[in-house]
């Protein structure tokens, strides 16, 4: 009598396993990218609340991103998202509003749109990560702070004026905190971030930044050089700071190049106080 034998168990071949791994990797990638900013009106923002004691506990909310591919919005979109939530974009012409936005922005090293009419078309108000109010292009991707309806008057005193507004005495003698980076793509070419030593340090306009670089026999890192941009990005993104970049803009006079803390290159008003990166001479081949 013939003895029946069980068929050997099927084992996946190397090709089958490779295809399975590829499928899983594709699925994971698709899931990751599905978290990107598709619609700013439905995106799940990371909302950080602050109750302003100077306004009877008035609510301010920083709309932050959930991951590196989240929604950073232009000025009009920021206003629309606030209105959707029955809030208003925090204004720049209200000292109590500015104090509340500073509480949210400075400690997190982020920038935020501010509401208000500017004197130049195409420019909107923005608070820098250092707490200064600037005007820059309205179409840039930026975080924003919405606020709720006014609360009851508070007997608490207003917070003291921010010491961040103290002016720099002399940008050419100031002791900058210099952070060096040797760019391997340029055979170790030297790049230096000129940072501040404390809240009252020197943040300079574009022309002053160029002059300080020249004084030190360096040049302001340019925006039309991919290796330069990669080096500046290495210095600014990890520290969540912005930096001037050299180059002539195509826009009307008064705008200069700047790298944001996220590594994007923008054009904004040349007179704003900003950090900067100088670079040395090209290494010899």
Backbone as JSON, one array per atom type, in Angstrom:
{
  "sequence": "XXXXXXXXXXXXXXXXXXXXXXXXXXXXXXXXXXXXXXXXXXXXXXXXXXXXXXXXXXXXXXXXXXXXXXXXXXXXXXXXXXXXXXXXXXXXXXXXXXXXXXXXXXXXXXXXXXXXXXXXXXXXXXXXXXXXXXXXXXXXXXXXXXXXXXXXXXXXXXXXXXXXXXXXXXXXXXXXXXXXXXXXXXXXXXXXXXXXXXXXXXXXXXXXXXXXXXXXXXXXXXXXXXXXXXXXXXXXXXXXXXXXXXXXXXXXXXXXXXXXXXXXXXXXXXXXXXXXXXXXXXXXX",
  "N": [[0.86, -1.18, 0.0], [0.57, 2.15, -0.9], [2.34, 4.72, 0.67], [1.11, 7.74, 1.9], [2.41, 11.0, 1.48], [3.04, 14.12, 3.01], [2.84, 17.2, 1.37], [5.7, 19.25, 0.93], [6.15, 22.11, 3.0], [5.43, 25.28, 1.75], [7.91, 27.63, 1.17], [8.82, 31.05, 1.21], [10.45, 32.39, -1.6], [13.68, 33.93, -2.27], [13.24, 36.07, -4.0], [10.53, 36.54, -3.61], [10.54, 37.38, -0.92], [12.04, 39.7, -1.16], [10.36, 41.27, -2.73], [8.24, 41.54, -0.96], [9.41, 42.99, 1.13], [9.98, 45.33, -0.25], [7.39, 46.2, -0.81], [6.43, 46.7, 1.78], [8.15, 48.73, 2.53], [7.44, 50.7, 0.71], [4.82, 51.12, 1.49], [5.21, 52.13, 4.06], [6.56, 54.48, 3.43], [4.61, 55.82, 1.97], [2.73, 56.24, 3.96], [4.15, 57.94, 5.62], [4.48, 60.23, 4.03], [1.87, 60.91, 3.76], [1.31, 62.43, 5.9], [1.99, 64.95, 5.31], [1.58, 68.47, 4.57], [-1.38, 68.86, 3.18], [-3.84, 70.16, 3.1], [-4.19, 73.17, 4.54], [-6.38, 74.02, 6.02], [-7.47, 71.81, 7.18], [-5.44, 70.49, 8.39], [-3.8, 68.84, 11.14], [-2.78, 70.75, 13.43], [-0.17, 71.37, 15.84], [-1.15, 72.67, 18.65], [-0.34, 75.22, 20.8], [-1.05, 76.62, 23.8], [-1.46, 79.81, 25.44], [-2.25, 81.75, 28.2], [-2.83, 85.03, 28.6], [-1.85, 86.97, 31.23], [-1.96, 89.72, 31.42], [-4.2, 90.44, 30.1], [-6.43, 89.53, 31.4], [-6.34, 86.76, 31.2], [-6.62, 86.17, 28.51], [-6.85, 84.13, 25.61], [-4.2, 82.86, 23.7], [-2.93, 81.15, 20.91], [-0.4, 79.24, 19.58], [0.05, 78.02, 16.41], [1.58, 75.34, 15.6], [3.76, 72.99, 13.83], [3.31, 69.49, 13.19], [5.75, 67.65, 12.91], [8.32, 67.59, 10.31], [7.19, 67.99, 7.79], [4.94, 69.5, 7.97], [2.24, 71.99, 8.02], [3.23, 75.11, 7.18], [2.29, 78.36, 6.77], [1.31, 80.94, 4.37], [0.67, 84.5, 4.82], [-2.09, 85.26, 4.36], [-3.37, 82.76, 4.42], [-2.86, 81.98, 7.04], [-4.37, 83.91, 8.46], [-6.91, 83.1, 7.58], [-7.14, 80.52, 8.67], [-7.16, 81.12, 11.4], [-9.6, 82.59, 11.5], [-11.37, 80.58, 10.76], [-11.38, 79.05, 13.07], [-12.74, 80.71, 14.72], [-11.2, 82.74, 15.78], [-8.68, 85.35, 15.92], [-5.92, 86.57, 14.01], [-3.06, 87.33, 15.85], [-2.38, 90.74, 16.55], [0.03, 93.31, 15.51], [0.05, 95.86, 16.48], [-0.49, 96.13, 19.15], [0.58, 96.19, 22.32], [0.2, 94.34, 24.37], [-0.59, 92.09, 22.99], [1.77, 91.63, 21.51], [3.52, 90.97, 23.6], [2.41, 88.56, 24.45], [2.69, 86.94, 22.16], [5.46, 86.88, 22.03], [6.02, 85.34, 24.3], [5.26, 82.84, 23.39], [6.77, 82.45, 21.05], [9.58, 83.05, 21.36], [10.8, 81.27, 23.25], [10.59, 78.92, 21.89], [12.01, 79.28, 19.65], [10.88, 80.14, 17.17], [9.22, 81.73, 14.36], [6.49, 84.05, 13.76], [3.51, 85.04, 12.09], [2.0, 88.3, 12.2], [-0.88, 90.32, 12.56], [-1.9, 93.22, 10.67], [-1.76, 96.33, 8.84], [0.64, 97.07, 6.43], [3.09, 99.46, 5.19], [4.02, 98.97, 2.69], [3.25, 97.34, -0.33], [2.78, 93.85, -0.57], [4.34, 93.15, 1.58], [4.27, 91.87, 4.89], [3.57, 91.82, 8.45], [5.74, 90.26, 10.82], [6.87, 88.37, 13.59], [10.09, 87.79, 14.71], [12.17, 85.01, 15.79], [13.61, 86.04, 17.83], [12.02, 87.91, 18.95], [11.6, 90.34, 17.7], [9.82, 92.69, 15.65], [9.16, 92.56, 12.24], [8.89, 93.46, 8.74], [8.07, 91.44, 6.04], [8.05, 89.43, 2.98], [4.77, 88.44, 2.09], [4.12, 85.89, 1.24], [5.63, 83.87, 2.33], [6.35, 80.73, 4.01], [5.25, 80.33, 7.23], [4.89, 80.0, 10.8], [2.09, 80.78, 13.03], [0.17, 82.85, 15.31], [-2.91, 82.73, 16.82], [-5.57, 84.53, 18.45], [-8.05, 84.62, 21.07], [-11.3, 86.02, 21.99], [-11.4, 89.15, 23.78], [-10.64, 89.06, 27.26], [-11.78, 89.67, 30.64], [-10.8, 92.71, 32.28], [-7.65, 92.74, 33.85], [-6.15, 92.87, 37.05], [-3.52, 92.42, 37.26], [-0.17, 93.5, 36.81], [1.24, 94.74, 33.72], [3.61, 92.85, 31.81], [7.15, 93.45, 32.17], [8.98, 95.63, 29.9], [10.46, 94.01, 27.11], [13.81, 92.98, 27.27], [15.0, 92.28, 25.02], [14.76, 94.21, 23.12], [16.79, 96.01, 23.38], [19.24, 98.07, 21.92], [22.05, 97.37, 19.78], [25.29, 98.44, 20.56], [27.77, 98.8, 19.1], [28.33, 97.2, 16.23], [30.76, 96.46, 15.14], [32.64, 96.12, 17.08], [31.53, 94.38, 18.81], [31.47, 91.35, 20.72], [31.01, 88.69, 19.11], [29.43, 85.46, 19.19], [31.06, 83.06, 17.71], [30.54, 80.5, 15.49], [31.97, 77.83, 13.99], [32.2, 76.11, 10.82], [33.46, 73.61, 8.78], [33.33, 73.07, 5.48], [32.92, 70.05, 3.93], [32.39, 69.61, 1.27], [33.76, 71.54, -0.02], [36.42, 71.17, 0.32], [36.99, 71.66, 3.01], [36.42, 74.37, 3.39], [36.03, 77.38, 5.23], [33.25, 78.34, 7.14], [31.47, 80.69, 9.08], [29.17, 81.21, 11.58], [27.86, 84.14, 12.83], [26.82, 84.66, 15.82], [24.76, 85.77, 18.62], [25.77, 86.86, 21.89], [23.94, 86.49, 24.34], [20.78, 88.15, 25.14], [20.88, 90.84, 24.38], [22.49, 91.18, 22.23], [24.24, 91.78, 19.05], [22.31, 91.92, 16.33], [22.22, 92.26, 12.95], [21.56, 94.55, 10.16], [21.44, 93.95, 6.57], [23.56, 95.25, 5.11], [25.34, 95.96, 7.15], [26.03, 93.43, 8.1], [27.44, 92.43, 5.86], [29.58, 94.23, 5.94], [30.81, 93.61, 8.39], [31.71, 91.03, 7.87], [33.58, 91.64, 5.81], [35.37, 93.19, 7.24], [36.6, 91.25, 8.76], [38.05, 90.02, 6.83], [36.58, 88.23, 5.28], [33.74, 86.91, 3.45], [30.26, 87.56, 2.98], [28.23, 84.73, 3.01], [27.04, 83.45, -0.07], [23.88, 83.27, -1.91], [23.6, 82.08, -4.36], [25.03, 79.78, -4.73], [25.25, 76.45, -4.48], [26.79, 74.88, -2.74], [27.5, 76.7, -0.81], [24.95, 77.29, 0.24], [24.31, 74.8, 1.36], [26.21, 74.66, 3.4], [25.54, 76.89, 5.01], [22.99, 76.1, 5.74], [23.63, 73.92, 7.38], [24.59, 75.26, 9.6], [22.48, 76.93, 10.5], [19.99, 75.53, 10.7], [20.07, 73.56, 12.73], [20.27, 75.16, 14.91], [18.09, 76.7, 14.84], [17.93, 79.33, 13.75], [18.02, 82.38, 11.75], [19.66, 83.65, 8.76], [21.46, 86.14, 6.95], [22.05, 86.19, 3.39], [24.28, 86.66, 0.69], [23.79, 88.44, -2.4], [22.2, 89.72, -5.37], [18.88, 90.79, -5.54], [15.9, 90.07, -7.45], [13.71, 91.48, -7.07], [11.99, 94.58, -6.21], [13.94, 97.39, -5.06], [15.36, 97.2, -1.79], [14.86, 94.71, -0.76], [16.41, 91.76, 0.44], [18.37, 88.7, 0.36], [17.71, 85.9, 2.49], [18.2, 83.12, 4.66], [15.87, 81.03, 6.12], [15.04, 79.61, 9.37], [14.27, 77.08, 8.82], [15.69, 76.41, 6.62], [14.98, 77.46, 4.17], [15.22, 79.72, 1.39], [14.57, 83.12, 1.26], [13.31, 86.38, 0.26], [13.55, 89.42, 1.92], [12.94, 92.49, 3.8], [15.79, 94.57, 3.84], [16.7, 95.91, 6.09], [16.26, 94.62, 8.45], [17.05, 93.17, 11.7], [19.3, 90.58, 11.83], [21.0, 87.4, 12.14], [24.14, 86.25, 10.67], [26.2, 84.58, 8.2], [29.54, 84.29, 7.52], [32.11, 83.53, 5.12], [35.29, 81.99, 4.4], [38.16, 82.21, 2.15], [38.18, 80.24, -0.87], [39.27, 76.87, -0.68], [42.49, 75.71, -1.73], [42.98, 73.77, -4.71]],
  "CA": [[0.0, 0.0, 0.0], [1.41, 3.34, -1.01], [2.31, 5.62, 1.83], [0.9, 9.14, 1.5], [3.36, 11.95, 2.05], [2.6, 15.52, 3.0], [3.61, 18.1, 0.49], [6.56, 20.13, 1.73], [5.61, 23.45, 3.26], [5.96, 26.29, 0.82], [8.7, 28.69, 1.78], [8.98, 32.14, 0.25], [11.76, 32.49, -2.25], [14.38, 35.19, -2.04], [12.57, 37.11, -4.79], [9.28, 36.87, -2.94], [10.85, 38.16, 0.27], [12.49, 41.03, -1.59], [9.18, 42.02, -3.16], [7.47, 41.85, 0.24], [10.09, 44.09, 1.83], [9.79, 46.53, -1.05], [6.02, 46.62, -0.62], [6.31, 47.28, 3.12], [8.86, 50.01, 2.54], [6.62, 51.65, -0.04], [3.66, 51.42, 2.33], [5.66, 53.01, 5.14], [6.86, 55.78, 2.85], [3.34, 56.45, 1.63], [2.12, 56.7, 5.2], [4.89, 59.09, 6.13], [4.19, 61.41, 3.23], [0.47, 61.28, 3.9], [1.22, 63.37, 6.99], [2.42, 66.25, 4.83], [0.55, 69.51, 4.49], [-2.21, 68.77, 1.98], [-4.85, 71.21, 3.21], [-3.95, 73.88, 5.81], [-7.61, 74.22, 6.78], [-7.83, 70.57, 7.88], [-4.22, 69.92, 8.99], [-3.83, 68.72, 12.61], [-1.7, 71.55, 13.99], [0.21, 71.25, 17.24], [-1.61, 73.94, 19.2], [0.28, 75.52, 22.09], [-1.85, 77.7, 24.36], [-0.92, 80.72, 26.45], [-3.25, 82.65, 28.75], [-2.11, 86.28, 28.89], [-2.33, 87.56, 32.48], [-2.16, 91.16, 31.25], [-5.5, 90.64, 29.46], [-7.44, 88.74, 32.09], [-6.29, 85.37, 30.77], [-7.0, 86.04, 27.09], [-6.23, 82.95, 25.01], [-3.35, 82.94, 22.51], [-2.58, 79.8, 20.48], [0.6, 79.08, 18.53], [-0.25, 76.92, 15.51], [2.88, 74.77, 15.23], [3.67, 71.84, 12.94], [3.52, 68.14, 13.72], [6.72, 67.01, 12.05], [9.01, 68.49, 9.37], [6.43, 68.22, 6.56], [3.67, 70.09, 8.37], [1.74, 73.19, 7.35], [3.68, 76.47, 7.43], [1.39, 79.04, 5.85], [1.48, 82.35, 4.05], [-0.06, 85.39, 5.71], [-3.54, 85.19, 4.18], [-3.85, 81.46, 4.88], [-2.82, 82.03, 8.5], [-5.56, 84.65, 8.89], [-8.1, 82.3, 7.3], [-7.22, 79.42, 9.64], [-7.63, 81.73, 12.66], [-11.02, 82.91, 11.37], [-12.1, 79.31, 10.77], [-11.49, 78.63, 14.46], [-13.4, 81.8, 15.44], [-10.14, 83.49, 16.44], [-8.09, 86.36, 15.04], [-4.46, 86.59, 14.0], [-2.58, 88.29, 16.85], [-1.94, 91.94, 15.85], [1.33, 93.87, 15.82], [-0.08, 97.22, 17.02], [-1.03, 95.98, 20.5], [1.73, 95.77, 23.14], [-0.14, 93.13, 25.12], [-0.54, 91.02, 22.0], [3.17, 91.35, 21.22], [4.1, 90.29, 24.76], [1.92, 87.18, 24.46], [3.32, 86.2, 21.06], [6.86, 86.65, 22.44], [6.03, 84.21, 25.23], [5.11, 81.61, 22.63], [7.72, 82.3, 19.95], [11.01, 83.14, 21.7], [11.28, 80.06, 23.92], [10.59, 77.8, 20.94], [12.86, 79.68, 18.52], [10.08, 80.12, 15.95], [8.67, 83.0, 13.91], [5.02, 84.04, 13.7], [2.83, 86.16, 11.45], [1.24, 89.26, 13.01], [-1.84, 91.05, 11.73], [-1.7, 94.66, 10.57], [-1.53, 96.87, 7.51], [1.99, 97.59, 6.24], [3.19, 100.61, 4.3], [4.47, 98.52, 1.38], [2.48, 96.23, -0.9], [3.5, 92.58, -0.63], [5.03, 92.89, 2.84], [3.4, 91.65, 6.04], [4.28, 91.83, 9.72], [6.19, 88.97, 11.34], [7.75, 88.41, 14.76], [11.21, 86.87, 14.59], [12.37, 84.13, 16.94], [14.21, 86.83, 18.9], [11.0, 88.79, 19.49], [11.53, 91.6, 16.97], [8.77, 92.77, 14.63], [9.69, 92.93, 10.93], [8.03, 93.3, 7.58], [8.69, 90.6, 5.01], [7.13, 88.95, 1.96], [3.58, 87.8, 2.66], [3.9, 84.53, 0.73], [6.57, 82.93, 2.93], [5.73, 79.75, 4.92], [5.57, 80.75, 8.6], [3.92, 79.69, 11.86], [1.26, 81.93, 13.36], [-0.5, 82.84, 16.61], [-4.27, 83.25, 16.85], [-6.03, 84.85, 19.8], [-9.49, 84.6, 21.28], [-11.93, 87.27, 22.36], [-10.81, 89.8, 24.94], [-11.16, 88.67, 28.56], [-12.04, 90.79, 31.54], [-9.6, 93.43, 32.68], [-6.89, 92.09, 34.91], [-5.43, 93.77, 37.94], [-2.11, 92.09, 37.22], [0.59, 94.47, 36.03], [1.76, 94.29, 32.44], [4.98, 92.37, 31.91], [8.13, 94.5, 31.89], [9.42, 95.66, 28.5], [11.46, 92.99, 26.8], [15.17, 93.45, 27.13], [15.46, 91.93, 23.69], [14.7, 95.38, 22.26], [17.96, 96.85, 23.58], [20.0, 98.21, 20.68], [23.47, 97.03, 19.76], [26.08, 99.68, 20.62], [28.7, 98.87, 17.97], [28.44, 95.85, 15.64], [32.13, 96.18, 14.7], [33.45, 95.77, 18.25], [30.79, 93.41, 19.61], [32.09, 90.03, 20.82], [30.07, 87.69, 18.61], [29.64, 84.03, 19.42], [31.37, 82.57, 16.37], [30.4, 79.05, 15.38], [32.65, 77.49, 12.74], [31.87, 74.88, 10.1], [34.35, 73.34, 7.65], [32.48, 72.41, 4.5], [33.66, 68.98, 3.25], [32.16, 69.69, -0.17], [34.66, 72.56, -0.54], [37.75, 70.85, 0.86], [37.17, 72.26, 4.33], [36.27, 75.83, 3.38], [35.53, 77.85, 6.52], [32.03, 79.15, 7.28], [31.32, 81.1, 10.47], [27.92, 81.85, 11.98], [28.04, 85.2, 13.82], [25.65, 84.59, 16.7], [24.78, 86.74, 19.71], [26.11, 86.42, 23.24], [22.94, 87.06, 25.23], [19.62, 88.75, 24.47], [21.1, 92.22, 23.92], [23.59, 91.13, 21.28], [24.15, 92.48, 17.77], [21.67, 91.36, 15.14], [22.51, 93.36, 12.03], [20.95, 94.63, 8.84], [22.2, 93.28, 5.53], [24.8, 95.95, 4.77], [26.26, 95.84, 8.29], [26.53, 92.05, 8.1], [28.48, 92.36, 4.83], [30.73, 95.01, 6.38], [31.5, 92.88, 9.45], [32.45, 89.96, 7.18], [34.72, 92.23, 5.12], [36.34, 93.6, 8.27], [37.33, 90.04, 9.17], [38.65, 89.44, 5.62], [35.7, 87.15, 4.86], [32.64, 87.4, 2.62], [28.95, 87.04, 3.35], [27.94, 83.53, 2.23], [26.09, 83.81, -1.12], [22.7, 82.44, -2.11], [23.6, 81.47, -5.69], [26.06, 78.73, -4.7], [24.62, 75.34, -3.76], [27.66, 74.44, -1.65], [27.34, 77.72, 0.23], [23.65, 77.09, 0.88], [24.38, 73.6, 2.18], [26.99, 74.98, 4.6], [24.74, 77.78, 5.86], [21.92, 75.28, 6.29], [24.2, 73.14, 8.48], [24.78, 76.13, 10.76], [21.28, 77.6, 11.01], [18.83, 74.69, 10.97], [20.18, 72.89, 14.03], [20.17, 76.18, 15.96], [16.8, 77.38, 14.65], [18.17, 80.76, 13.55], [18.02, 82.84, 10.37], [20.94, 84.23, 8.36], [21.56, 86.84, 5.68], [22.8, 85.6, 2.29], [24.66, 87.69, -0.28], [23.26, 88.28, -3.74], [21.28, 90.75, -5.83], [17.52, 90.28, -5.7], [15.2, 90.46, -8.67], [12.55, 92.28, -6.67], [12.25, 96.01, -6.08], [15.01, 97.71, -4.1], [14.96, 97.11, -0.38], [14.74, 93.31, -0.35], [17.67, 91.02, 0.42], [18.21, 87.27, 0.58], [17.82, 85.4, 3.85], [17.82, 81.73, 4.88], [15.05, 80.85, 7.31], [15.49, 78.58, 10.31], [13.95, 75.77, 8.22], [16.59, 76.19, 5.5], [14.44, 78.01, 2.93], [15.76, 81.02, 1.0], [13.52, 84.11, 1.01], [13.69, 87.78, 0.15], [12.83, 90.25, 2.88], [13.49, 93.82, 3.98], [17.22, 94.53, 4.14], [17.04, 96.62, 7.32], [15.89, 93.85, 9.64], [18.18, 92.64, 12.48], [19.39, 89.14, 11.56], [22.32, 86.8, 12.19], [24.73, 86.12, 9.34], [27.28, 83.62, 8.05], [30.65, 84.7, 6.66], [32.94, 82.4, 4.7], [36.65, 82.31, 4.01], [38.54, 81.98, 0.76], [38.07, 78.86, -1.32], [40.48, 76.06, -0.46], [43.26, 75.44, -2.94], [42.78, 72.4, -5.21]],
  "C": [[0.89, 1.23, 0.0], [1.23, 4.21, 0.21], [2.15, 7.06, 1.36], [1.92, 10.02, 2.21], [2.8, 13.36, 1.96], [3.49, 16.33, 2.07], [4.46, 19.0, 1.35], [5.95, 21.51, 1.84], [6.27, 24.46, 2.32], [6.7, 27.38, 1.59], [8.91, 29.81, 0.76], [10.38, 32.16, -0.31], [12.39, 33.83, -1.92], [13.71, 36.33, -2.78], [11.28, 37.55, -4.13], [9.52, 37.73, -1.71], [11.27, 39.58, -0.1], [11.3, 41.89, -2.0], [8.32, 42.43, -1.97], [8.08, 43.02, 0.99], [9.92, 45.39, 1.08], [8.39, 47.09, -0.87], [5.84, 47.31, 0.73], [6.99, 48.63, 3.19], [8.06, 51.08, 1.83], [5.42, 52.08, 0.78], [4.05, 52.39, 3.43], [5.94, 54.41, 4.62], [5.58, 56.53, 2.52], [2.66, 57.0, 2.87], [2.8, 57.94, 5.73], [4.52, 60.35, 5.36], [2.73, 61.83, 3.33], [0.27, 62.26, 5.04], [1.6, 64.78, 6.56], [1.24, 67.21, 4.76], [-0.18, 69.39, 3.16], [-3.21, 69.92, 1.96], [-4.66, 71.93, 4.55], [-5.2, 74.1, 6.64], [-8.04, 72.98, 7.53], [-6.63, 69.92, 8.57], [-4.33, 69.9, 10.52], [-2.62, 69.45, 13.2], [-1.39, 71.13, 15.43], [-0.09, 72.6, 17.88], [-1.07, 74.13, 20.62], [-0.39, 76.77, 22.66], [-1.08, 78.53, 25.38], [-2.04, 81.65, 26.89], [-2.53, 83.91, 29.23], [-2.64, 86.94, 30.15], [-2.6, 89.06, 32.38], [-3.5, 91.48, 30.59], [-6.56, 89.76, 30.09], [-7.49, 87.3, 31.64], [-6.72, 85.15, 29.33], [-6.18, 84.93, 26.43], [-5.45, 83.31, 23.75], [-2.91, 81.51, 22.17], [-1.55, 79.86, 19.36], [0.23, 77.84, 17.71], [1.08, 76.4, 14.97], [2.66, 73.54, 14.36], [3.9, 70.55, 13.7], [4.46, 67.4, 12.79], [7.23, 67.96, 10.98], [8.23, 68.78, 8.1], [5.06, 68.81, 6.84], [3.37, 71.4, 7.66], [2.35, 74.47, 7.93], [3.0, 77.33, 6.36], [1.79, 80.47, 5.53], [0.54, 83.18, 4.92], [-1.57, 85.23, 5.59], [-4.11, 83.86, 4.65], [-3.87, 81.4, 6.4], [-4.06, 82.75, 9.04], [-6.83, 83.82, 8.7], [-8.26, 81.15, 8.29], [-7.68, 79.96, 11.0], [-9.13, 81.99, 12.6], [-11.88, 81.65, 11.38], [-12.35, 78.83, 12.19], [-12.11, 79.7, 15.35], [-12.4, 82.55, 16.33], [-9.66, 84.57, 15.49], [-6.57, 86.25, 15.11], [-3.99, 87.68, 14.95], [-2.0, 89.52, 16.14], [-0.59, 92.46, 16.34], [1.23, 95.25, 16.49], [-0.67, 97.22, 18.43], [0.09, 95.41, 21.37], [1.44, 94.5, 23.93], [-0.14, 91.9, 24.21], [0.9, 90.63, 21.71], [3.83, 90.59, 22.36], [3.68, 88.83, 24.8], [2.57, 86.35, 23.36], [4.78, 85.91, 21.38], [6.96, 85.45, 23.38], [6.0, 82.88, 24.47], [6.25, 81.37, 21.64], [9.17, 82.19, 20.4], [11.53, 81.83, 22.29], [11.36, 78.87, 22.98], [11.41, 78.1, 19.69], [12.1, 79.58, 17.19], [9.62, 81.54, 15.61], [7.16, 82.9, 13.81], [4.52, 85.26, 12.95], [2.12, 87.02, 12.49], [0.31, 90.02, 12.08], [-1.53, 92.54, 11.75], [-1.41, 95.09, 9.15], [-0.13, 97.47, 7.43], [1.97, 98.74, 5.23], [3.6, 100.21, 2.88], [3.66, 97.31, 0.92], [3.35, 94.98, -0.97], [4.29, 92.24, 0.61], [4.02, 92.77, 3.96], [4.24, 91.62, 7.31], [4.57, 90.41, 10.21], [7.03, 89.22, 12.58], [8.84, 87.36, 14.59], [11.32, 86.02, 15.85], [13.05, 84.86, 18.1], [13.22, 87.82, 19.51], [10.89, 90.14, 18.82], [10.41, 91.53, 15.93], [9.38, 93.3, 13.34], [8.56, 92.96, 9.93], [8.77, 92.43, 6.56], [7.61, 90.08, 4.06], [6.0, 88.11, 2.51], [3.41, 86.33, 2.26], [4.82, 83.49, 1.35], [5.84, 81.96, 3.87], [6.19, 79.97, 6.36], [4.5, 80.22, 9.56], [3.08, 80.93, 12.17], [0.59, 81.73, 14.72], [-1.88, 83.47, 16.45], [-4.65, 83.59, 18.29], [-7.54, 84.89, 19.84], [-10.02, 85.98, 21.62], [-11.3, 87.83, 23.62], [-11.47, 89.3, 26.22], [-11.47, 89.89, 29.4], [-10.73, 91.45, 31.9], [-8.94, 92.76, 33.86], [-6.2, 93.12, 35.76], [-3.94, 93.49, 37.94], [-1.36, 93.13, 36.4], [1.04, 93.87, 34.71], [3.18, 93.81, 32.61], [5.96, 93.49, 31.58], [8.53, 94.48, 30.43], [10.53, 94.64, 28.26], [12.84, 93.59, 26.62], [15.75, 93.09, 25.76], [15.49, 93.15, 22.77], [15.89, 96.3, 22.44], [18.82, 96.86, 22.32], [21.45, 97.78, 20.87], [24.28, 98.32, 19.7], [26.98, 99.82, 19.41], [28.89, 97.48, 17.39], [29.87, 95.48, 15.23], [33.06, 95.84, 15.85], [32.77, 94.74, 19.14], [31.48, 92.04, 19.57], [31.07, 88.97, 20.4], [30.44, 86.3, 19.11], [29.83, 83.4, 18.04], [31.39, 81.05, 16.34], [30.91, 78.63, 14.0], [32.14, 76.17, 12.15], [32.81, 74.77, 8.91], [33.58, 72.5, 6.64], [33.26, 71.32, 3.73], [33.48, 69.01, 1.75], [33.06, 70.73, -0.84], [36.06, 72.4, 0.07], [38.03, 71.6, 2.16], [37.07, 73.76, 4.37], [35.56, 76.28, 4.65], [34.28, 78.69, 6.37], [31.85, 79.46, 8.76], [29.97, 81.76, 10.67], [28.24, 82.87, 13.06], [26.77, 85.28, 14.65], [25.81, 85.6, 17.83], [25.17, 86.07, 21.02], [25.12, 87.07, 24.21], [21.87, 87.82, 24.46], [19.83, 90.15, 23.95], [22.22, 92.29, 22.89], [23.27, 91.79, 19.96], [23.51, 91.59, 16.7], [21.66, 92.49, 14.12], [21.68, 93.35, 10.76], [21.91, 94.05, 7.81], [23.55, 93.95, 5.28], [25.81, 95.87, 5.91], [26.85, 94.45, 8.37], [27.65, 91.89, 7.06], [29.75, 93.08, 5.3], [31.52, 94.3, 7.47], [32.3, 91.72, 8.84], [33.71, 90.52, 6.52], [35.8, 92.68, 6.11], [37.2, 92.43, 8.7], [37.95, 89.31, 7.98], [37.91, 88.17, 5.17], [34.66, 87.74, 3.92], [31.34, 86.8, 3.13], [28.62, 85.86, 2.43], [26.84, 83.82, 1.21], [24.94, 82.81, -1.25], [22.71, 81.71, -3.45], [24.66, 80.38, -5.84], [25.52, 77.59, -3.85], [25.47, 74.84, -2.59], [27.61, 75.43, -0.48], [26.03, 77.51, 0.98], [23.66, 75.87, 1.79], [25.14, 73.86, 3.48], [26.21, 75.86, 5.55], [23.6, 77.0, 6.51], [22.4, 74.44, 7.47], [24.29, 73.98, 9.75], [23.46, 76.63, 11.34], [20.17, 76.65, 11.42], [18.9, 74.03, 12.34], [20.02, 73.86, 15.18], [18.89, 76.99, 15.87], [16.98, 78.89, 14.57], [18.12, 81.09, 12.06], [19.36, 83.5, 10.05], [20.81, 84.96, 7.03], [22.36, 86.01, 4.68], [23.11, 86.7, 1.28], [24.04, 87.39, -1.64], [22.29, 89.4, -4.08], [19.91, 90.13, -6.07], [16.91, 90.79, -6.99], [13.99, 91.34, -8.37], [12.93, 93.76, -6.61], [13.31, 96.23, -5.0], [14.48, 97.63, -2.67], [14.75, 95.7, 0.11], [16.08, 92.61, -0.51], [17.39, 89.55, 0.7], [18.48, 86.88, 2.03], [17.47, 83.93, 3.86], [17.06, 81.62, 6.19], [15.6, 79.74, 8.19], [15.16, 77.17, 9.81], [14.83, 75.46, 7.02], [16.08, 76.69, 4.16], [15.07, 79.38, 2.66], [14.6, 81.93, 0.62], [14.15, 85.44, 0.67], [12.88, 88.57, 1.16], [13.56, 91.58, 3.04], [14.92, 93.8, 4.5], [17.6, 95.15, 5.48], [16.69, 95.85, 8.59], [17.13, 93.32, 10.37], [18.22, 91.11, 12.42], [20.83, 88.67, 11.79], [22.89, 86.68, 10.77], [25.87, 85.12, 9.38], [28.31, 84.18, 7.07], [31.44, 83.45, 6.25], [34.31, 82.89, 4.25], [36.9, 82.05, 2.54], [38.41, 80.51, 0.41], [39.38, 78.12, -1.1], [41.19, 75.81, -1.78], [43.06, 74.0, -3.38], [43.99, 71.53, -4.94]]
}
